[in-house]
Amino acid sequence: MANSRNQGLNKLELNAPALAEDLDNAWEVLAEPIQTVMRRYGVEGAYEKLKEVTRGQVVTREALQGLILGLDIPQADKDTMLQLTPAGYTGRATDLSA
């Protein structure tokens, strides 16, 4: 059974360009680090503010950047968050995999 499964898996072909495009358009993955920074600085209603930008709609770079720019937090943290991209964000994955 495992051998048959492995043979089937070996026949699969990865469509790297399609996967990269999907990831590039998945701005919602950045909601977690943005909310974390908002909470670090005690931004009132952090969850609700993020929900307004993400709930029930396609999350765009422009929407997230607008939210970030409107936050009352240090500019250095805004700049860091503005540089985030879905493909470049790994969160704590490196720490957890060590």
Sequence and secondary structure as in RCSB ss.txt:
>XXXX:A:sequence
MANSRNQGLNKLELNAPALAEDLDNAWEVLAEPIQTVMRRYGVEGAYEKLKEVTRGQVVTREALQGLILGLDIPQ
ADKDTMLQLTPAGYTGRATDLSA
>XXXX:A:secstr
 HHHHHHHHHT    HHHHHHHHHT GGGGHHHHHHHHHHTT TTHHHHHHHHHTTS   HHHHHHHHHTS S H
HHHHHHHT  TTT  TTHHHHH 
